[in-house]
Amino acid sequence: MTASSETREDAAAEASGAHGPEGAEAELRVTAQGEAAGGWPAISKAMGHVRRAGLWRGVGLLMKVNQADGFDCPGCAWPEPEHRAMAEFCENGAKAVGWEADRRRAGPELFAQWPIARLWEQSDLWLGETGRLTHPLVRREGSDRYEAIGWDEALALVAGELRALGSPDEAVFYTSGRTSNEAAFLYQLLARQLGTNNLPDCSNLCHESSGVGLTEAIGVGKGTVQLSDFEAADLILVMGQNPGTNHPRMLSTLQEAARRGARIVSVNPLREAGLVRFKHPQEVRGLLGSGTPLASLHVPVRIGGDVALLAGVIKAVLEEEARRPGEVLDHAFLREHTDGFEALAAAVAAEPWEALVAESGVAEATMRELAGLYVGAKAVIAAWAMGLTQHEHGVANVQMVTNLLLLRGNVGRPGAGLCPVRGHSNVQGDRTMGIWERPPEAFLAALEAATGVRAPRAHGVSVVEAIEAMASGRTRVFMAMGGNFYSASPDSARTAEALRRCRLTVHVSTKLNRSHLVPGRTSLILPCLGRTERDVQGGVEQVVSVEDSMGLVHASRGRAEPASEHLRSEPAIVAGIGAALFGAAPVDWPALGADYGRVRGLVARVVPGFEDFDARLRRGGFALPNAARQRVWDTETGRARFTVHPVPRRQLGPGELLMMTVRSHDQYNTTIYGLDDRYRGVYGGRRVVFMHPADLEARGLRPGDRVDLASHYDGTRREVRGFTAVAYEIPRGCVATYFPEANPLVPLGRVAARSLTPISKSVVVTVAPSAEPSAT
């Protein structure tokens, strides 16, 4: 091993967080995998987390979650039903509210006692449980800790560093999906008035493959279904997704579909409890009975085998069409609305069944069974999440799903369509507002006309490109509007190195997270209001808006009193930086920060579909236009496009496995609520690796053994140590781990073709007995 690779290995081990309490698995307990989601345990866990906010205060806030006069859940982006329940939230929504409305406080006194190096040694759970941030904080160059700073000085510091840049492209403005439409619009306007399109966001890390794939195939980078379509579908494919943990309110929708006879198919390497059976916590039979069976078929596809699986299903559909000409495919739709069908048909026909079975890990009979369900269904929805997008062929995965649905006209009609399920409550809205490193000309021209700002045309950087730019010294200022950039990004050692090379790092946050502990030479933490809190500007209570996964825009009104008098809203923070940097011309930044109605007035002039934005929002919200839903295709040919993708052939070397990273049930994105994952039977720890029993045996391992994992890319060995092996129902040759613990293994330079999304769901690793002493 070379000296340079030893250095990277040690840095990766440090970056994995192994030094904190989560690194010790002495209390780890593993039980049988769960067979149902929801029920009494969901209520018990939810109420336990709400106690962080004070029981009665927390319950009062829960009654306002996702209500017309309340606030949008800080969690997932699943839409609200037309007729809302009194309790329109799930277990993870309750966790999010309890976490944000936490009564504990992380004030200047905490940071006076804890230098950054000691904070780094604590677990992510510990960091979040220090409580809400209360004051602006600065870590000055040469200091070992954060200290309080006044708002005026903090904003002047940011403006001064931006003003001193040699080029606007030396700044990067990252955005989390939690940011409201109003804050996102102001944020992108700030960056573009500065002169850069360096606006990476969390979409780059998750659903960018969906946006690229859908835009090329159907002309719209969003899904084509609304919630009402689930009421008419008779087949729902849930692919690469675990709604029981990541989008629990989706289970209510699936339950209603299953009860009226719709078939649900789960396509996932893991058999997730949330798709086996659902016990609705608001129903007596959900609490006392066995619950509602959901997926009638589980397809345990091999990690990275989705293109092969979908090619097999399409091949079986086309063979059935050959047996019954004119009875299987929607020929009128194909003729009038699509192109490229013949090329797809020829490519699929040329793939031998043996290769499709080998690459997908799915039996031919199962692929034919799935094809039979598809052919027999009148209306089909395909829903997916990051299990499809975070691969080198992530765009191909999305386009193969699109190919399948186009065969029978399952796009642009009731009960059918494409449904990428976004993972955060306004990540789709942020992109609509212009948070994009590659903005279209029409958006930039409209922005110029509305604001007088000369918008740059050169493309900016995505997340992976931003990390590379910081690491190479091309970026001097990094600002994050929410989120936890370090923990969300791949290749933890490289990401930490990149952040530390910046002259200034700025984080707009509600709570302490690990990104704050990898500061640039100077670092600011600017504490902001949470989604649950009242936002008053100039004596007037403000309203913000969000867009859900299905293109519906609605208002969000915080109800809790702010955690500190020193907090500012995200729009006010951005407007404050704009005023300090540019003054009030040509954009009147102080006025925009004081009245969000003015922001919506600008949005209405820039973004199609937002005409009369402010008035329509106050009338209850509205649906954005979606051309593909009307079978209007904004593609190069003016038609929906079939696309051809060779089946990926991945040959693993001796002892190699394919790893995917997943969330635990006590987690939302990078926020850790606890150390349990009860649906997978893991309690008291997160440093685990799920493996097929035969793969354990082949390595001389037993369940409970401590192991080290390593990945080998581009001549660099990346390693995480001290994990516990868990025997699990997963395809041979595949393993699963939690992120961010396994992020050090994800190579920065390996990304999805065209979307540049990191390959967090298909990392080649080896697993060996741990070199660390046993925790016991």
C-alpha positions in Angstrom: 0.0 0.0 0.0 1.4 3.4 -0.9 1.7 6.3 1.5 -1.0 8.3 -0.3 -3.5 5.5 -0.2 -2.8 4.9 3.5 -3.6 8.6 4.1 -6.8 8.3 2.2 -7.8 5.1 4.1 -7.2 6.7 7.5 -9.1 9.8 6.5 -12.0 7.7 5.3 -12.1 5.8 8.6 -12.1 9.1 10.5 -14.8 10.5 8.2 -17.1 7.5 8.8 -17.8 8.7 12.3 -16.5 5.5 13.9 -15.3 7.3 17.0 -18.7 8.3 18.3 -21.2 6.3 20.3 -22.6 4.7 17.1 -19.2 3.1 16.6 -19.7 0.8 19.6 -22.1 -2.0 18.9 -21.9 -3.7 22.3 -25.7 -3.2 22.7 -26.6 -4.1 19.2 -29.6 -6.5 19.0 -30.9 -8.2 15.9 -34.3 -9.9 15.7 -36.5 -11.3 13.0 -37.4 -9.1 10.1 -40.7 -7.3 10.5 -43.8 -8.4 8.5 -45.9 -5.2 8.7 -45.6 -1.5 9.0 -47.6 0.9 11.2 -49.8 -0.3 14.1 -49.3 0.4 17.8 -45.5 0.6 17.5 -45.8 3.5 15.1 -48.0 5.4 17.5 -45.7 4.7 20.4 -42.6 5.8 18.6 -44.2 8.9 17.2 -45.4 10.0 20.6 -42.0 9.3 22.1 -40.4 11.7 19.6 -43.1 14.3 20.0 -42.2 14.6 23.7 -39.0 16.4 22.6 -41.3 19.3 21.9 -43.3 18.9 25.0 -46.2 16.5 24.8 -49.2 18.8 24.6 -47.3 21.4 22.6 -46.1 18.6 20.2 -49.6 17.1 19.8 -51.0 20.6 19.0 -48.4 21.0 16.3 -49.2 17.6 14.9 -52.8 18.6 14.4 -51.5 21.4 12.1 -49.2 19.2 10.0 -50.4 19.0 6.3 -53.6 20.9 7.1 -54.9 23.8 5.0 -54.3 26.3 7.8 -51.1 24.7 9.0 -47.6 23.8 7.8 -46.3 21.3 5.3 -44.6 18.4 6.9 -40.8 18.9 7.1 -40.4 15.3 5.9 -41.4 13.7 2.6 -43.1 15.2 -0.5 -46.1 12.8 -0.7 -49.2 14.9 -1.5 -52.2 15.5 0.8 -55.5 13.8 -0.1 -58.4 15.9 -1.2 -60.2 15.1 2.1 -57.7 15.3 4.9 -57.9 13.4 8.1 -57.6 15.2 11.5 -54.3 13.5 11.9 -52.7 13.9 8.4 -49.2 12.7 9.4 -47.2 9.5 9.7 -44.7 8.2 12.2 -41.7 9.9 10.5 -43.6 13.1 10.1 -44.1 13.1 13.9 -40.4 12.5 14.3 -39.6 15.4 12.1 -41.9 17.7 14.0 -40.6 16.6 17.4 -37.0 17.0 16.2 -37.6 20.5 14.8 -39.8 21.7 17.7 -37.2 20.4 20.2 -37.3 22.3 23.5 -33.5 21.8 24.0 -31.2 24.6 22.9 -27.7 24.6 21.4 -26.6 28.1 22.3 -23.2 29.9 22.5 -22.5 28.3 25.8 -22.5 24.8 24.3 -19.9 25.8 21.7 -17.8 27.6 24.4 -17.5 24.2 26.2 -17.1 22.0 23.1 -14.2 22.5 20.6 -14.9 21.3 17.1 -12.6 18.3 17.5 -14.5 17.0 20.5 -17.9 17.6 18.7 -16.5 15.6 15.8 -16.1 12.6 18.1 -19.8 12.5 18.9 -22.4 10.6 16.9 -24.8 12.2 14.5 -27.6 11.3 16.9 -25.8 13.1 19.7 -25.2 16.2 17.6 -28.9 16.6 16.7 -30.0 16.1 20.3 -28.1 19.1 21.5 -31.2 21.0 20.4 -32.1 24.0 18.3 -29.5 26.5 17.3 -30.2 29.9 18.9 -27.6 32.4 17.7 -25.5 33.1 14.6 -22.1 31.5 15.1 -18.6 32.0 13.6 -15.5 29.9 13.6 -12.8 32.3 12.9 -9.6 31.4 11.1 -7.2 29.6 13.6 -9.9 29.1 16.2 -10.8 25.6 17.5 -14.5 26.4 18.2 -17.6 28.4 17.2 -18.6 31.6 19.0 -21.5 34.0 18.8 -21.6 36.7 16.1 -24.1 39.5 15.4 -26.3 39.2 12.3 -25.0 42.4 10.8 -21.4 41.3 11.1 -22.2 37.8 9.8 -24.0 39.1 6.7 -21.3 41.6 6.1 -18.7 38.8 6.3 -20.5 36.8 3.7 -20.9 39.8 1.4 -17.3 40.8 1.8 -16.0 37.3 0.8 -18.3 37.2 -2.2 -17.3 40.7 -3.3 -13.6 39.7 -3.0 -13.9 36.7 -5.4 -11.8 36.8 -8.5 -14.8 35.3 -10.4 -18.4 34.7 -9.4 -17.8 31.0 -10.2 -15.5 30.8 -7.2 -18.8 30.6 -5.1 -21.1 27.6 -4.8 -24.7 27.8 -3.5 -26.0 24.5 -2.4 -29.7 23.9 -1.6 -31.6 21.3 0.5 -35.0 20.1 -0.5 -36.6 21.6 2.7 -36.3 25.2 1.4 -39.5 26.9 0.5 -40.3 28.2 -3.0 -39.9 31.8 -1.9 -36.5 31.1 -0.3 -35.3 29.1 -3.2 -36.3 31.7 -5.7 -34.4 34.4 -3.8 -31.4 32.1 -3.4 -31.1 31.4 -7.1 -31.6 35.2 -7.8 -28.8 36.0 -5.4 -26.4 33.6 -7.1 -27.3 34.8 -10.6 -27.0 38.5 -9.7 -23.6 37.6 -8.4 -23.0 36.0 -11.8 -22.9 32.3 -11.4 -25.1 29.2 -12.1 -23.3 27.2 -9.4 -26.5 26.0 -7.8 -26.1 22.3 -6.9 -28.9 20.8 -4.9 -29.9 17.5 -3.3 -31.6 16.5 -6.5 -28.1 16.0 -7.9 -27.7 13.3 -5.2 -31.1 11.5 -5.6 -33.6 12.0 -8.4 -31.4 13.8 -11.1 -31.5 10.5 -13.1 -35.3 10.7 -13.0 -35.3 14.3 -14.3 -32.8 13.6 -17.1 -34.4 10.3 -18.1 -38.0 11.6 -18.2 -37.1 14.9 -19.9 -35.4 13.0 -22.8 -38.2 10.5 -23.1 -41.5 12.4 -22.5 -40.4 16.1 -22.3 -41.2 16.7 -18.7 -38.7 16.0 -15.8 -41.4 15.3 -13.3 -44.0 12.5 -12.8 -47.2 12.4 -14.7 -49.6 11.2 -12.1 -51.7 12.8 -9.4 -53.1 11.2 -6.2 -56.5 10.6 -7.9 -54.8 8.3 -10.4 -54.0 5.8 -7.6 -57.8 5.5 -7.2 -58.1 4.2 -10.8 -55.0 2.1 -11.3 -55.3 -1.6 -11.2 -51.6 -2.4 -11.2 -49.0 -0.4 -9.2 -45.3 -1.1 -9.6 -43.2 0.1 -6.6 -39.6 -0.1 -7.7 -36.4 0.7 -5.8 -38.4 2.2 -3.0 -39.2 1.6 0.7 -42.3 3.6 1.4 -42.8 2.2 4.9 -39.7 4.2 6.0 -39.2 6.9 3.5 -42.8 7.9 2.5 -45.1 6.3 5.1 -48.2 8.2 4.0 -47.9 6.5 0.7 -49.0 3.3 2.5 -52.4 4.7 3.1 -52.8 5.2 -0.7 -51.5 1.7 -1.4 -53.8 0.3 1.2 -56.9 1.9 -0.5 -55.7 0.5 -3.8 -55.2 -3.0 -2.5 -58.6 -3.0 -0.8 -60.4 -2.2 -4.0 -58.5 -5.0 -5.9 -55.5 -3.3 -7.5 -52.4 -5.5 -7.7 -49.2 -4.1 -6.1 -45.8 -5.4 -7.1 -42.6 -4.7 -5.1 -39.4 -4.7 -7.1 -36.5 -4.4 -4.7 -33.4 -6.3 -3.6 -34.8 -6.2 0.0 -38.2 -7.5 1.0 -39.4 -4.4 3.0 -42.0 -4.8 5.7 -43.9 -1.7 4.6 -44.8 -3.4 1.3 -45.8 -6.7 2.9 -48.6 -5.5 5.1 -49.8 -2.2 6.5 -51.6 -1.7 9.9 -53.1 1.8 9.6 -52.6 3.5 12.9 -55.9 5.4 12.5 -58.0 2.4 12.1 -59.2 -0.1 14.7 -58.4 -3.0 12.5 -55.0 -1.5 11.9 -54.3 -1.6 15.6 -56.0 -4.8 16.6 -56.0 -6.9 13.4 -53.3 -8.2 11.1 -53.4 -5.3 8.7 -53.9 -5.1 5.0 -51.7 -7.2 2.7 -50.1 -4.9 0.1 -47.7 -6.4 -2.5 -49.0 -9.6 -3.9 -45.7 -10.2 -5.7 -42.1 -9.4 -4.6 -39.4 -9.4 -7.2 -36.0 -9.6 -5.5 -33.9 -8.0 -8.3 -30.2 -8.1 -7.9 -28.6 -4.8 -7.1 -27.9 -3.1 -10.5 -30.1 -5.6 -12.3 -33.1 -3.3 -13.1 -32.3 -2.8 -16.8 -32.0 -6.6 -17.3 -35.3 -7.2 -15.4 -37.2 -4.5 -17.3 -35.8 -5.8 -20.6 -37.0 -9.3 -19.7 -40.5 -8.0 -18.9 -40.7 -6.0 -22.1 -39.4 -9.1 -24.0 -42.2 -11.2 -22.5 -44.8 -8.5 -23.4 -43.6 -8.4 -27.0 -43.6 -12.2 -27.2 -47.2 -12.2 -26.0 -48.0 -9.6 -28.7 -46.5 -11.9 -31.3 -48.8 -14.7 -30.1 -51.9 -12.4 -30.1 -51.2 -9.7 -32.7 -53.0 -6.4 -32.1 -54.3 -7.5 -28.7 -51.5 -6.6 -26.3 -49.8 -3.3 -27.4 -51.6 0.0 -27.8 -50.9 0.4 -31.5 -52.9 3.6 -31.9 -50.9 5.2 -29.1 -47.6 3.9 -30.5 -48.5 5.2 -34.0 -49.7 8.6 -32.9 -47.6 9.5 -30.0 -44.2 7.7 -30.0 -41.1 7.0 -31.9 -38.2 4.5 -31.6 -40.4 1.4 -30.9 -38.9 -0.7 -33.6 -35.3 -0.1 -32.3 -36.3 -1.0 -28.8 -38.2 -4.2 -29.9 -35.2 -5.3 -31.9 -32.7 -4.7 -29.1 -34.9 -6.5 -26.5 -35.5 -9.5 -28.9 -31.7 -9.8 -29.3 -31.1 -10.3 -25.6 -31.1 -14.0 -24.6 -33.2 -15.0 -21.7 -30.2 -16.6 -20.0 -28.3 -13.3 -19.9 -31.4 -11.4 -18.6 -31.8 -14.0 -15.8 -28.1 -13.9 -14.9 -27.9 -10.1 -14.8 -31.2 -9.4 -13.0 -31.0 -12.3 -10.6 -34.7 -12.9 -11.3 -36.1 -16.2 -12.8 -37.6 -16.1 -16.3 -40.9 -17.4 -14.9 -41.0 -14.4 -12.5 -40.4 -11.9 -15.3 -43.1 -13.6 -17.3 -45.5 -13.4 -14.4 -44.8 -9.7 -14.0 -45.4 -9.2 -17.7 -48.7 -11.1 -17.5 -49.8 -8.8 -14.7 -48.8 -5.8 -16.8 -50.6 -7.1 -19.9 -53.7 -7.9 -17.9 -53.9 -4.4 -16.3 -56.0 -1.6 -17.8 -54.1 1.2 -16.0 -50.6 1.0 -14.6 -48.6 3.3 -12.4 -44.9 2.9 -11.9 -43.5 4.5 -8.7 -39.8 4.6 -7.9 -37.2 6.2 -5.7 -33.4 6.1 -5.4 -33.2 2.4 -5.8 -33.4 3.1 -9.5 -31.5 6.4 -9.8 -28.2 6.0 -7.9 -26.5 3.7 -10.4 -24.1 4.3 -13.3 -27.1 3.3 -15.5 -29.6 5.3 -13.4 -31.0 7.2 -16.4 -31.3 4.0 -18.3 -33.3 2.5 -15.4 -35.8 5.4 -15.5 -36.1 5.2 -19.3 -36.6 1.5 -19.3 -39.5 2.0 -16.9 -40.8 4.6 -19.3 -40.4 2.1 -22.2 -42.5 -0.4 -20.4 -45.4 2.0 -19.7 -45.4 3.4 -23.2 -46.0 0.0 -24.7 -49.6 0.0 -23.7 -50.2 3.8 -23.5 -49.9 4.0 -19.7 -48.8 7.6 -19.8 -51.2 10.5 -20.1 -54.5 8.9 -19.1 -56.4 8.4 -15.8 -55.0 5.7 -13.5 -51.7 5.4 -15.2 -48.4 7.1 -15.4 -44.9 7.6 -14.1 -44.3 8.5 -10.5 -40.8 9.4 -9.2 -41.4 9.8 -5.5 -39.3 12.7 -4.2 -37.6 12.3 -0.9 -38.0 15.8 0.7 -40.9 18.1 1.0 -39.9 20.8 -1.5 -37.0 19.3 -3.5 -39.2 19.4 -6.6 -40.3 23.0 -6.0 -36.7 24.1 -5.6 -35.9 23.0 -9.1 -39.1 24.7 -10.4 -37.9 27.9 -8.8 -34.6 27.8 -10.7 -32.3 25.9 -8.3 -30.4 24.2 -11.2 -26.9 24.4 -12.4 -28.1 24.0 -16.0 -31.1 26.4 -16.3 -32.9 26.7 -19.6 -32.7 29.9 -21.7 -36.4 30.6 -21.3 -36.1 30.8 -17.5 -33.0 33.0 -17.6 -34.6 35.4 -20.2 -37.7 35.7 -18.1 -35.7 36.3 -14.9 -33.8 39.1 -16.6 -37.0 40.7 -17.8 -38.6 40.6 -14.4 -35.7 41.7 -12.2 -33.2 43.6 -14.4 -30.5 41.2 -13.4 -28.1 40.0 -16.1 -28.2 36.2 -15.7 -25.1 34.2 -16.6 -25.5 31.5 -19.3 -22.5 29.2 -18.6 -23.6 26.0 -16.9 -22.6 25.7 -13.2 -21.5 22.7 -11.1 -23.5 19.8 -9.8 -22.8 18.4 -6.3 -20.0 16.1 -7.5 -18.5 18.8 -9.6 -18.7 21.3 -6.7 -16.8 18.9 -4.5 -14.1 18.5 -7.2 -14.0 22.3 -7.6 -13.6 22.9 -3.9 -10.9 20.2 -3.6 -8.9 21.7 -6.4 -9.1 25.2 -5.0 -11.3 26.6 -7.7 -14.1 27.4 -5.2 -13.4 29.8 -2.3 -16.9 30.2 -0.8 -19.4 27.4 -0.1 -22.9 28.2 1.1 -25.6 25.7 2.0 -29.2 26.6 2.4 -30.3 23.8 4.8 -29.2 20.2 4.5 -26.1 18.4 5.7 -23.8 18.5 2.7 -21.0 16.5 4.1 -23.1 13.6 5.3 -25.2 13.6 2.2 -22.3 13.5 -0.2 -20.2 10.6 -1.4 -16.5 9.9 -0.7 -16.6 11.4 2.8 -12.8 11.9 3.1 -12.7 13.8 -0.3 -15.8 15.9 0.7 -14.3 16.9 4.0 -11.0 17.8 2.3 -12.9 19.9 -0.2 -14.9 21.9 2.4 -11.8 22.6 4.5 -10.1 24.2 1.5 -12.7 26.9 1.2 -12.0 30.4 2.5 -15.6 30.6 3.8 -18.3 28.0 4.5 -21.8 29.1 5.4 -24.6 26.9 6.7 -28.2 28.0 7.2 -29.4 25.4 9.7 -31.9 24.7 12.4 -29.7 22.2 14.3 -26.1 21.2 14.7 -24.9 18.6 12.1 -21.6 17.1 10.9 -21.2 19.5 8.1 -20.6 22.3 10.6 -17.6 20.3 11.9 -15.6 20.4 8.6 -15.3 24.2 8.4 -13.5 26.3 5.8 -10.9 28.7 7.1 -13.8 30.8 8.4 -17.2 29.2 8.9 -20.6 30.6 9.7 -23.7 28.8 11.1 -26.8 31.0 10.5 -29.8 29.7 12.5 -33.1 29.8 10.7 -36.8 29.3 11.5 -38.1 25.8 11.0 -41.1 24.8 8.9 -43.2 24.6 12.2 -42.4 28.1 13.4 -44.3 31.4 12.9 -42.6 33.7 10.4 -43.3 37.4 11.1 -41.6 40.1 9.0 -42.3 43.8 9.6 -45.1 42.9 12.0 -47.0 40.8 9.4 -47.2 37.0 9.6 -45.8 35.5 6.4 -46.8 32.5 4.4 -44.5 30.3 2.2 -45.3 27.7 -0.3 -44.1 24.2 -1.4 -44.6 21.9 -4.4 -45.2 18.2 -3.7 -44.1 15.2 -5.7 -47.1 15.5 -8.0 -46.8 19.2 -9.0 -49.4 20.6 -6.5 -48.4 24.0 -4.9 -49.9 24.9 -1.5 -49.2 27.2 1.4 -47.3 26.4 4.6 -47.9 28.5 7.8 -45.7 27.8 10.8 -47.6 27.8 14.2 -45.0 27.4 16.9 -43.2 30.3 18.5 -39.6 30.5 17.3 -37.0 28.7 19.3 -35.0 31.9 19.7 -35.5 35.6 19.2 -32.3 35.5 17.2 -33.6 33.2 14.4 -34.3 34.6 11.0 -36.3 33.1 8.2 -34.5 31.6 5.1 -36.0 34.3 2.8 -34.8 37.0 5.3 -31.3 35.6 5.5 -30.9 35.5 1.7 -32.4 38.9 1.3 -30.1 40.2 4.0 -27.0 38.9 2.1 -28.4 40.4 -1.1 -28.8 43.8 0.6 -25.3 43.7 2.1 -23.8 42.7 -1.2 -25.8 44.6 -3.8 -27.9 47.2 -1.9 -31.4 47.7 -3.4 -30.7 47.9 -7.1 -31.8 46.5 -9.5 -33.4 44.1 -7.0 -35.0 45.6 -3.9 -33.6 43.0 -1.5 -34.9 44.6 1.7 -38.5 44.7 0.4 -38.4 41.1 -0.8 -37.2 39.9 2.6 -39.9 41.9 4.3 -42.9 40.7 2.2 -43.0 37.3 0.5 -45.9 38.4 -1.6 -43.5 40.5 -3.5 -41.3 37.4 -4.1 -44.4 35.6 -5.4 -45.0 38.5 -7.7 -41.6 38.0 -9.3 -42.1 34.2 -9.5 -45.4 34.8 -11.4 -43.5 36.8 -14.0 -40.7 34.2 -14.4 -42.0 30.6 -14.0 -44.8 29.3 -16.2 -47.8 28.0 -14.3 -47.4 30.5 -11.4 -49.5 33.3 -12.9 -51.4 35.2 -10.1 -49.3 33.1 -7.7 -50.1 35.0 -4.5 -53.8 35.1 -4.9 -54.1 31.4 -6.0 -52.0 30.3 -3.1 -54.2 32.0 -0.6 -57.3 30.4 -2.3 -55.9 27.0 -1.4 -53.2 26.3 -4.0 -53.1 24.9 -7.5 -51.7 22.2 -9.8 -48.9 23.1 -12.2 -49.2 22.3 -15.9 -47.8 19.0 -17.0 -47.7 18.6 -20.8 -47.0 14.9 -20.8 -50.1 14.3 -18.7 -52.0 15.8 -21.6 -50.0 13.7 -24.1 -48.1 16.7 -25.4 -44.5 15.7 -25.7 -41.8 18.5 -25.5 -39.0 16.3 -26.9 -36.7 16.6 -29.8 -39.2 14.9 -32.1 -42.4 16.1 -30.5 -43.2 12.5 -29.5 -42.7 10.2 -26.5 -39.5 8.4 -27.2 -38.6 4.8 -26.7 -34.9 4.5 -25.8 -32.5 1.6 -26.3 -30.2 0.6 -23.4 -27.8 -2.3 -23.5 -28.1 -4.6 -20.5 -25.2 -3.8 -18.2 -22.9 -6.7 -17.6 -21.0 -6.5 -14.4 -18.4 -9.2 -13.6 -17.5 -9.2 -9.9 -14.0 -10.3 -9.0 -13.3 -13.0 -6.4 -14.8 -12.1 -3.1 -16.5 -8.9 -4.4 -20.0 -7.9 -3.6 -22.4 -5.1 -4.7 -23.3 -2.7 -1.9 -26.3 -0.3 -1.7 -26.8 2.2 1.0 -30.2 2.6 2.6 -32.0 4.5 5.4 -32.9 3.0 8.7 -36.4 3.5 10.1 -35.1 5.9 12.7 -33.7 8.2 10.1 -34.8 10.8 7.5 -32.2 11.6 4.9 -29.1 12.5 7.0 -31.1 13.2 10.2 -30.8 10.4 12.8 -33.7 10.2 15.1 -32.6 7.0 16.9 -30.5 3.8 16.6 -33.3 1.4 15.8 -34.6 -0.1 12.5 -37.5 -2.2 13.8 -38.8 -3.1 10.3 -35.5 -4.8 9.6 -35.0 -6.1 13.2 -32.0 -4.0 14.1 -31.9 -2.3 17.5 -29.3 -0.1 19.2 -26.8 0.5 16.3 -26.3 1.5 12.8 -22.9 0.1 11.8 -24.3 -3.1 10.3 -24.0 -4.8 6.9 -26.9 -7.0 5.7 -25.7 -10.1 3.9 -27.1 -13.3 2.4 -26.3 -16.2 4.8 -24.5 -18.1 2.0 -22.2 -15.0 1.4 -21.4 -14.9 5.1 -20.5 -18.6 5.1 -18.4 -18.3 2.0 -16.2 -15.8 3.9 -16.0 -17.8 7.1 -18.3 -15.3 8.9 -21.2 -15.8 11.2 -24.0 -13.4 12.1 -22.8 -11.0 14.7 -19.2 -11.0 13.6 -17.5 -7.7 13.3 -16.3 -6.9 9.7 -14.5 -4.2 7.7 -15.8 -3.1 4.3 -13.6 -1.8 1.5 -14.1 -0.4 -2.0 -11.4 -0.2 -4.6 -11.8 2.5 -7.3 -9.2 4.5 -9.4 -6.3 3.0 -7.5 -7.7 4.1 -4.1 -8.8 1.8 -1.3 -11.6 3.2 0.8 -12.5 1.4 4.0 -14.9 1.5 6.9 -14.3 -0.6 10.0 -16.1 -2.2 12.8 -19.4 -3.1 11.2 -21.6 -6.0 12.4 -22.6 -8.7 9.9 -26.4 -9.4 9.8 -27.8 -12.4 8.0 -30.7 -11.1 5.8 -33.0 -11.9 3.0 -31.1 -10.3 0.1 -29.9 -11.7 -3.3 -26.6 -13.5 -3.3 -23.7 -11.2 -4.1 -25.4 -8.2 -2.7 -25.1 -6.3 0.6 -26.8 -3.3 2.2 -25.5 -0.7 4.6 -26.8 2.5 6.1 -25.8 5.9 5.0 -24.0 8.1 5.9 -21.9 5.5 7.7 -21.0 3.8 4.4 -20.6 7.0 2.4 -16.8 6.8 2.7 -16.9 3.8 0.3 -18.8 5.6 -2.5 -16.2 6.9 -5.0 -16.6 10.6 -6.0 -15.7 10.0 -9.6 -18.2 7.2 -10.4 -21.6 8.7 -11.3 -24.7 8.0 -13.4 -24.2 8.7 -17.0 -25.6 12.2 -17.9 -27.2 12.9 -14.5 -23.9 12.8 -12.5 -25.7 11.2 -9.6 -23.3 9.2 -7.3 -23.5 5.4 -7.5 -24.6 4.9 -3.9 -26.8 1.9 -4.8 -24.1 -0.1 -6.7 -20.7 0.1 -5.1 -18.3 -2.9 -5.5 -17.0 -3.9 -2.0 -15.2 -6.6 -0.2 -16.1 -7.8 3.3 -13.5 -9.3 5.7 -13.2 -9.9 9.4 -12.6 -6.7 11.3 -9.1 -5.6 12.1 -10.6 -3.6 15.1 -10.8 -5.3 18.5 -14.3 -6.5 19.4 -16.6 -3.9 21.1 -17.4 -6.5 23.7 
